[in-house]
Amino acid sequence: MRTLVLPLLALAGCGTQIGTETGFGCLVDSTETVSDPSLVPTGFTTSVEDAQARLTGSWDGTLSREDDVDVALTLVITATGDAVVERRSWRSESSDGGPEPAIAAADCPDRIRIPARIEVDAAPDLAEVVDASVEHTADDRGAFGFRVDLADLDGTASPLGFDPSTMVDVQFSMSGSRTETGWHGEASFLGESPPSGTGPDAAVTATIDPYGSWTADGDDTDTDG
């Protein structure tokens, strides 16, 4: 479990600015519609349809919890909309005039983004169906990530390292990276404590509580490329 004490305004900035046009991070400069999914977009080595075939399907695996309990897991990813190509670059607005972070172009690759429904079944811990996105980047990586409020979880999973009742906000976070044979990733809970102090000295404690790691390597549909 990791605990971070952050100024209240800094935490709010992290939550609202990343990925926006006025913030910082790998931001989208332009979005291109895909008229022919069989074509390879400029800067990529894979066609849009091949990327989608690689990212969608059904896989079986295991959720390995931090308390040494293993739970059978099934991951199903289904495309729900048309893919787009997003051209991205790193941008940062420094509020204190300090030096900008050194970010190479390779750290912010363009991506093919596909709206998707992500289903995670690791009963009884997880039974989640989430509308999110999967992505294939120009450097041939596949990934997804989503968050769900603790109150909205359909499974029995809960933080292992802190008491949710002491927090003002608790979210479940799950991320995945595509491998040669399937997917692997991490699951954790994110807790935000009530603010301490007032005015510019106000701070919150952000707690990251790992729930477990997971793999989904077994192809359950024979459609995985």
C-alpha positions as CSV (number, residue, x, y, z in Angstrom):
1,M,0.0,0.0,0.0
2,R,1.3,3.4,-0.9
3,T,0.3,6.6,0.8
4,L,0.8,10.1,-0.8
5,V,0.1,13.4,1.0
6,L,-0.7,16.0,-1.6
7,P,-1.9,19.6,-1.5
8,L,-5.6,19.7,-2.1
9,L,-5.3,21.9,-5.2
10,A,-2.6,19.7,-6.6
11,L,-4.8,16.7,-6.3
12,A,-7.7,18.4,-7.9
13,G,-5.4,19.5,-10.8
14,C,-4.3,15.9,-11.3
15,G,-7.8,14.7,-11.5
16,T,-9.1,17.4,-14.0
17,Q,-6.2,18.4,-16.1
18,I,-4.6,15.3,-17.5
19,G,-5.9,14.7,-21.0
20,T,-7.6,18.0,-21.4
21,E,-6.7,20.8,-23.8
22,T,-5.6,23.1,-21.0
23,G,-3.6,20.6,-18.9
24,F,-0.7,18.4,-19.2
25,G,0.2,14.9,-20.3
26,C,-0.1,13.0,-23.6
27,L,-2.8,15.1,-25.2
28,V,-4.7,14.6,-28.4
29,D,-3.8,17.2,-31.1
30,S,-6.2,15.8,-33.7
31,T,-8.6,12.9,-34.3
32,E,-8.9,11.2,-37.7
33,T,-11.9,9.1,-38.7
34,V,-11.2,5.7,-40.2
35,S,-12.8,5.4,-43.7
36,D,-11.1,2.1,-44.6
37,P,-10.2,-0.2,-41.6
38,S,-8.1,-2.4,-43.9
39,L,-5.5,0.4,-44.4
40,V,-2.5,1.0,-42.2
41,P,-2.6,4.6,-40.9
42,T,0.5,6.8,-41.4
43,G,3.0,6.1,-38.6
44,F,1.6,2.6,-37.8
45,T,2.7,-0.9,-38.9
46,T,-0.8,-2.5,-38.3
47,S,-4.1,-1.9,-40.0
48,V,-7.0,-0.7,-37.9
49,E,-8.9,-3.9,-38.5
50,D,-5.9,-6.0,-37.5
51,A,-5.4,-3.9,-34.3
52,Q,-9.1,-4.4,-33.4
53,A,-8.9,-8.1,-34.0
54,R,-5.9,-8.3,-31.7
55,L,-7.5,-6.3,-28.9
56,T,-11.0,-7.8,-28.9
57,G,-12.0,-11.3,-27.9
58,S,-12.2,-13.5,-24.9
59,W,-9.4,-14.9,-22.7
60,D,-9.2,-17.0,-19.5
61,G,-6.8,-16.5,-16.7
62,T,-6.2,-15.8,-13.0
63,L,-6.5,-13.0,-10.6
64,S,-3.8,-13.3,-8.0
65,R,-4.8,-11.3,-5.0
66,E,-2.3,-9.7,-2.6
67,D,-3.5,-11.9,0.2
68,D,-2.3,-15.0,-1.7
69,V,-5.8,-16.1,-3.0
70,D,-6.1,-17.0,-6.7
71,V,-9.4,-16.5,-8.5
72,A,-10.3,-17.7,-11.9
73,L,-10.8,-14.8,-14.3
74,T,-12.4,-14.3,-17.7
75,L,-11.8,-11.2,-19.8
76,V,-14.1,-10.3,-22.7
77,I,-13.5,-7.2,-24.8
78,T,-16.1,-6.3,-27.5
79,A,-15.8,-3.3,-29.8
80,T,-18.9,-1.0,-29.5
81,G,-18.1,1.8,-32.0
82,D,-15.9,2.9,-34.8
83,A,-12.2,3.2,-34.3
84,V,-10.4,6.6,-34.6
85,V,-6.7,7.5,-35.0
86,E,-5.5,10.1,-32.4
87,R,-2.4,12.1,-33.1
88,R,-0.8,13.0,-29.7
89,S,2.0,15.1,-28.2
90,W,3.2,15.9,-24.7
91,R,2.1,19.3,-23.4
92,S,2.5,20.9,-20.0
93,E,1.5,24.2,-18.5
94,S,3.9,24.9,-15.7
95,S,2.3,27.1,-13.0
96,D,5.5,28.0,-11.3
97,G,7.6,28.8,-14.4
98,G,9.9,25.8,-13.7
99,P,11.5,23.6,-16.3
100,E,9.3,21.4,-18.4
101,P,9.8,17.7,-17.9
102,A,12.0,15.9,-20.5
103,I,9.5,13.8,-22.5
104,A,10.6,12.1,-25.7
105,A,8.2,11.8,-28.7
106,A,8.3,8.0,-28.2
107,D,6.7,8.5,-24.8
108,C,3.6,9.9,-26.4
109,P,2.9,7.8,-29.5
110,D,-0.2,8.2,-31.7
111,R,-2.9,5.6,-31.1
112,I,-5.8,3.8,-32.6
113,R,-8.6,4.1,-30.0
114,I,-11.6,1.7,-30.1
115,P,-14.7,2.2,-28.0
116,A,-15.3,-1.1,-26.2
117,R,-17.3,-3.0,-23.6
118,I,-14.9,-4.6,-21.1
119,E,-16.3,-7.5,-19.1
120,V,-14.3,-8.9,-16.2
121,D,-15.6,-12.0,-14.4
122,A,-13.6,-13.2,-11.4
123,A,-16.4,-14.4,-9.2
124,P,-17.1,-13.6,-6.5
125,D,-14.6,-10.7,-6.4
126,L,-15.4,-9.1,-9.7
127,A,-18.4,-9.1,-12.1
128,E,-17.8,-5.9,-13.9
129,V,-19.1,-4.6,-17.3
130,V,-17.6,-1.3,-18.2
131,D,-17.8,0.9,-21.3
132,A,-14.3,2.2,-21.9
133,S,-11.7,2.1,-24.7
134,V,-8.9,-0.1,-25.8
135,E,-6.0,1.3,-27.7
136,H,-3.2,0.2,-30.0
137,T,-0.3,2.6,-30.1
138,A,2.1,3.4,-33.0
139,D,4.8,1.5,-31.2
140,D,2.6,-1.7,-31.3
141,R,1.4,-1.7,-27.7
142,G,-2.1,-2.6,-26.7
143,A,-3.7,-1.4,-23.4
144,F,-6.8,-0.4,-21.5
145,G,-7.7,1.1,-18.2
146,F,-10.8,1.9,-16.3
147,R,-12.0,3.0,-12.8
148,V,-15.2,2.2,-11.0
149,D,-16.6,3.7,-7.8
150,L,-16.4,1.2,-4.9
151,A,-20.2,1.6,-4.4
152,D,-20.8,0.6,-8.1
153,L,-18.7,-2.6,-8.0
154,D,-20.9,-5.7,-8.7
155,G,-18.4,-8.1,-7.1
156,T,-17.3,-8.5,-3.5
157,A,-13.8,-7.0,-3.9
158,S,-12.9,-4.3,-1.4
159,P,-9.6,-2.7,-0.2
160,L,-7.3,-5.0,1.6
161,G,-5.1,-2.3,3.2
162,F,-7.5,0.5,4.4
163,D,-11.0,1.0,5.7
164,P,-13.2,2.5,3.0
165,S,-15.4,4.2,5.7
166,T,-12.5,6.5,6.6
167,M,-12.2,7.8,3.0
168,V,-14.3,10.4,1.2
169,D,-13.8,8.6,-2.1
170,V,-12.8,5.1,-3.1
171,Q,-12.4,3.8,-6.6
172,F,-11.4,0.4,-8.1
173,S,-8.8,0.7,-10.8
174,M,-7.9,-2.0,-13.4
175,S,-5.4,-1.7,-16.2
176,G,-4.3,-4.2,-18.8
177,S,-1.4,-4.5,-21.4
178,R,-1.6,-6.8,-24.4
179,T,0.9,-9.6,-24.6
180,E,1.8,-12.1,-27.3
181,T,-0.7,-14.6,-25.8
182,G,-3.3,-12.4,-24.2
183,W,-3.4,-9.8,-21.5
184,H,-1.9,-9.0,-18.1
185,G,-2.3,-6.2,-15.6
186,E,-2.9,-4.8,-12.2
187,A,-5.9,-4.1,-10.0
188,S,-6.0,-1.7,-7.1
189,F,-8.1,0.5,-4.9
190,L,-7.6,4.3,-4.7
191,G,-8.7,6.1,-1.6
192,E,-8.9,9.8,-0.9
193,S,-9.0,10.9,2.8
194,P,-10.9,14.0,4.1
195,P,-8.7,17.1,3.7
196,S,-6.6,18.3,6.6
197,G,-5.8,21.9,7.2
198,T,-7.4,24.9,5.5
199,G,-6.7,27.3,2.7
200,P,-3.4,26.8,0.8
201,D,-2.1,24.4,3.5
202,A,-5.0,22.0,3.0
203,A,-3.9,18.5,2.0
204,V,-5.4,15.1,1.4
205,T,-3.9,11.7,1.7
206,A,-4.2,9.6,-1.4
207,T,-3.8,5.9,-0.8
208,I,-3.0,3.3,-3.5
209,D,-3.9,-0.2,-2.2
210,P,-2.9,-3.0,-4.6
211,Y,-5.6,-5.7,-4.9
212,G,-3.7,-8.0,-7.1
213,S,-2.2,-8.8,-10.5
214,W,-3.9,-10.7,-13.2
215,T,-3.2,-12.6,-16.4
216,A,-5.6,-13.7,-19.1
217,D,-3.6,-15.8,-21.6
218,G,-6.0,-18.5,-22.6
219,D,-7.8,-17.9,-25.8
220,D,-11.5,-18.7,-25.1
221,T,-12.9,-18.0,-28.5
222,D,-10.2,-19.0,-31.1
223,T,-10.5,-15.5,-32.6
224,D,-7.5,-14.0,-30.9
225,G,-4.8,-12.9,-33.3
